[in-house]
C-alpha cells in the first residue's frame, strides 16, 4: 500500500457505497461549513475564500491525526485513547455545544466578531475535526482493513498510523471539497443573502442537537441506523 493510494481511497470512499457509513458525521460537517460562512457574512467579518480553505484544512488535520491514533491499536497512546473513549465522546459533545453557540452568537456579539480571524477559525475547525474523529465509528472498508492489519502489530504500528493518517486525510479532504461546492452554490443563490442569518441559526441548532445526541448516548442509535443500512 502506498500513502498516495491510501489517501485517494479515503477521498473516494465519500463518493461510494461507504458514504452510508460516513453519514454519521458528513452532514454535520456540511452544516458547520455552511453555518460558518453564513455567520461570518452576517457578522460582516472581513474575508473571502479563506473562510472555506482555512476551516477545511484545519478540520482535515485534526480529524486525520485522531483517526490515525485510534486506528494504530498497537501504539500506547492509541490504547489510552481507546480506553477512555467514552470520556472523549462526552467532551466532544460539550465542544459541539460551544461550536453551536459560536455560530449562533457570532453576528450578535461584537467581541466574538473581533475574535474571529481565519487562523483562529482554522484552530476551532481542527478541534472540531478531532471531536468528529472521536465519535466516528468507521466501516471497515477493504483499504481500512489492510491498514488495521498493519497497525495492530507493534513492529509496524507506526507505519499503520501513517497509512491511517493518509486515509483519514483523504476522507476529510473530500468533506472540504463537497462543503466548499455547497457553500459556493448557496452564495450564487439570489435568495441566500436574505436567508443566511436564519440559515446559520438553523445550522447552530443542528449542531446543538448533535451535542445532545452525544451527551445522552442517542448517537449510538443514530450510528446504528446508518450502519444497519449496509447489512440489510
C-alpha positions as CSV (number, residue, x, y, z in Angstrom):
1,X,0.0,0.0,0.0
2,X,1.3,3.4,-0.9
3,X,0.4,6.6,1.1
4,X,-0.9,8.3,-2.0
5,X,-3.1,5.3,-3.0
6,X,-4.5,5.1,0.6
7,X,-5.2,8.9,0.5
8,X,-7.1,8.5,-2.7
9,X,-9.1,5.5,-1.3
10,X,-10.1,7.6,1.7
11,X,-11.2,10.5,-0.6
12,X,-13.1,8.2,-3.0
13,X,-14.9,6.5,-0.2
14,X,-17.1,9.6,0.2
15,X,-18.5,9.0,-3.3
16,X,-19.0,5.3,-2.9
17,X,-21.4,2.9,-1.1
18,X,-19.4,3.6,2.1
19,X,-21.0,7.1,2.2
20,X,-23.8,5.3,4.1
21,X,-21.4,4.9,7.0
22,X,-19.8,8.3,6.6
23,X,-23.3,9.8,7.1
24,X,-22.6,9.5,10.8
25,X,-20.6,12.7,10.5
26,X,-20.6,14.2,7.0
27,X,-24.0,16.0,7.3
28,X,-22.7,17.7,10.4
29,X,-19.6,19.0,8.7
30,X,-21.7,20.4,5.9
31,X,-23.9,22.1,8.4
32,X,-20.8,23.5,10.1
33,X,-19.2,24.9,7.0
34,X,-22.4,26.4,5.7
35,X,-23.2,27.9,9.1
36,X,-19.7,29.3,9.5
37,X,-19.9,31.1,6.1
38,X,-23.4,32.3,6.8
39,X,-22.3,33.6,10.2
40,X,-19.2,35.4,9.0
41,X,-21.1,37.0,6.2
42,X,-24.0,38.0,8.5
43,X,-21.5,39.5,11.0
44,X,-19.6,41.4,8.3
45,X,-16.3,39.7,9.2
46,X,-13.7,40.6,6.5
47,X,-12.6,37.6,4.5
48,X,-13.0,35.7,1.2
49,X,-12.2,32.2,0.2
50,X,-10.2,31.8,3.4
51,X,-13.5,31.1,5.2
52,X,-13.6,27.9,3.1
53,X,-9.9,26.9,2.8
54,X,-8.7,27.5,6.4
55,X,-11.6,25.7,8.2
56,X,-11.4,22.8,5.7
57,X,-7.7,22.5,6.2
58,X,-7.9,22.7,10.0
59,X,-10.6,20.1,10.1
60,X,-8.6,17.8,7.9
61,X,-5.6,18.0,10.1
62,X,-7.5,17.5,13.3
63,X,-9.6,14.6,12.0
64,X,-6.8,12.7,10.4
65,X,-4.5,12.9,13.5
66,X,-7.0,11.4,15.9
67,X,-8.3,8.9,13.3
68,X,-4.7,7.7,12.9
69,X,-4.1,7.4,16.6
70,X,-7.3,5.5,17.2
71,X,-6.5,3.2,14.3
72,X,-3.0,2.2,15.3
73,X,-4.1,0.0,18.1
74,X,-0.6,-1.3,18.9
75,X,0.6,2.2,20.0
76,X,0.4,3.0,23.7
77,X,-1.3,6.4,23.0
78,X,-3.9,4.6,21.0
79,X,-4.7,2.2,23.8
80,X,-5.0,5.1,26.2
81,X,-7.4,7.0,23.9
82,X,-9.5,3.9,23.3
83,X,-9.6,3.0,27.0
84,X,-11.1,6.5,27.7
85,X,-13.1,6.8,24.5
86,X,-16.4,7.4,26.3
87,X,-15.0,10.3,28.2
88,X,-13.6,11.8,25.0
89,X,-17.0,11.4,23.4
90,X,-18.7,13.3,26.2
91,X,-16.1,16.0,25.8
92,X,-16.8,16.1,22.1
93,X,-20.5,16.7,22.9
94,X,-19.6,19.6,25.1
95,X,-17.4,21.0,22.3
96,X,-20.3,20.7,19.8
97,X,-22.3,22.9,22.2
98,X,-19.5,25.5,22.1
99,X,-19.4,25.5,18.3
100,X,-23.2,25.7,18.1
101,X,-23.1,28.7,20.4
102,X,-20.3,30.3,18.4
103,X,-22.3,30.1,15.1
104,X,-25.4,31.4,16.8
105,X,-23.8,34.4,18.6
106,X,-21.1,35.4,16.1
107,X,-23.2,38.1,14.4
108,X,-24.8,39.2,17.7
109,X,-21.7,39.8,19.9
110,X,-19.1,42.4,18.9
111,X,-16.3,40.8,20.9
112,X,-16.9,37.5,19.2
113,X,-16.7,39.2,15.8
114,X,-13.4,40.8,16.8
115,X,-12.0,37.5,18.0
116,X,-12.8,35.8,14.7
117,X,-9.9,35.5,12.3
118,X,-9.2,32.8,9.7
119,X,-6.4,31.2,11.7
120,X,-8.5,31.1,14.9
121,X,-11.4,29.5,12.9
122,X,-8.9,27.0,11.5
123,X,-7.9,26.1,15.0
124,X,-11.6,25.8,16.0
125,X,-12.1,23.6,12.9
126,X,-9.1,21.4,13.8
127,X,-10.6,20.8,17.3
128,X,-13.9,20.0,15.6
129,X,-12.2,17.5,13.3
130,X,-10.7,15.8,16.4
131,X,-14.2,15.7,18.0
132,X,-15.7,14.1,14.9
133,X,-12.9,11.5,14.8
134,X,-13.7,10.6,18.4
135,X,-17.4,10.0,17.7
136,X,-16.9,8.3,14.3
137,X,-17.3,4.5,14.1
138,X,-15.8,3.8,10.7
139,X,-16.9,1.0,8.4
140,X,-14.1,-1.4,7.7
141,X,-13.5,-0.9,4.0
142,X,-11.1,-3.2,2.2
143,X,-8.4,-0.5,2.4
144,X,-9.0,0.3,6.0
145,X,-9.0,-3.4,6.8
146,X,-5.5,-3.7,5.4
147,X,-4.4,-0.6,7.3
148,X,-5.7,-2.0,10.6
149,X,-3.9,-5.3,9.8
150,X,-0.6,-3.4,9.7
151,X,-1.4,-1.1,12.7
152,X,-2.3,-4.0,15.0
153,X,1.3,-5.2,15.2
154,X,3.8,-3.4,17.4
155,X,6.6,-3.6,14.9
156,X,4.5,-2.0,12.1
157,X,2.2,0.2,14.3
158,X,3.9,3.5,13.2
159,X,3.6,2.5,9.5
160,X,-0.1,1.7,10.1
161,X,-0.6,5.0,11.8
162,X,0.9,6.9,8.8
163,X,-1.4,4.9,6.4
164,X,-4.4,5.6,8.7
165,X,-3.5,9.3,8.7
166,X,-3.4,9.4,4.9
167,X,-6.7,7.6,4.8
168,X,-8.3,10.0,7.2
169,X,-6.8,12.9,5.4
170,X,-8.3,11.8,2.1
171,X,-11.7,11.3,3.7
172,X,-11.7,14.7,5.4
173,X,-10.4,16.4,2.3
174,X,-13.5,15.1,0.5
175,X,-15.6,16.8,3.1
176,X,-13.8,20.1,2.4
177,X,-14.3,19.8,-1.3
178,X,-18.0,18.9,-1.1
179,X,-18.6,21.5,1.6
180,X,-16.9,24.2,-0.5
181,X,-19.0,23.4,-3.5
182,X,-22.2,23.5,-1.4
183,X,-21.3,26.9,0.0
184,X,-20.4,28.3,-3.4
185,X,-23.8,27.1,-4.8
186,X,-25.6,28.8,-1.9
187,X,-23.6,32.0,-2.5
188,X,-24.9,32.0,-6.1
189,X,-28.5,31.6,-4.9
190,X,-30.1,35.0,-5.1
191,X,-32.3,34.4,-2.1
192,X,-29.4,33.3,0.1
193,X,-28.4,36.8,1.4
194,X,-31.8,37.3,2.8
195,X,-31.9,33.8,4.3
196,X,-28.3,33.3,5.5
197,X,-28.9,34.5,9.1
198,X,-31.8,32.1,9.6
199,X,-29.8,29.5,7.8
200,X,-26.8,29.8,10.1
201,X,-29.1,29.8,13.1
202,X,-30.6,26.6,11.8
203,X,-27.1,25.1,11.4
204,X,-26.3,26.1,15.0
205,X,-29.5,24.2,16.1
206,X,-28.4,21.1,14.2
207,X,-25.0,21.1,15.9
208,X,-26.8,21.7,19.2
209,X,-28.8,18.5,18.5
210,X,-25.6,16.6,17.7
211,X,-24.2,17.7,21.1
212,X,-27.3,16.4,22.9
213,X,-27.2,13.2,21.0
214,X,-23.6,12.6,22.2
215,X,-24.2,13.7,25.7
216,X,-27.2,11.4,26.1
217,X,-25.9,8.4,24.1
218,X,-28.6,8.8,21.5
219,X,-25.8,9.0,19.0
220,X,-25.5,5.2,19.3
221,X,-28.9,4.7,17.7
222,X,-28.1,7.3,15.0
223,X,-25.0,5.4,14.1
224,X,-26.8,2.0,14.2
225,X,-29.4,3.2,11.8
226,X,-26.8,4.0,9.1
227,X,-24.6,1.0,9.8
228,X,-27.7,-1.2,9.6
229,X,-28.3,0.0,6.0
230,X,-25.1,-1.7,4.9
231,X,-26.0,-5.1,6.3
232,X,-29.6,-5.3,5.1
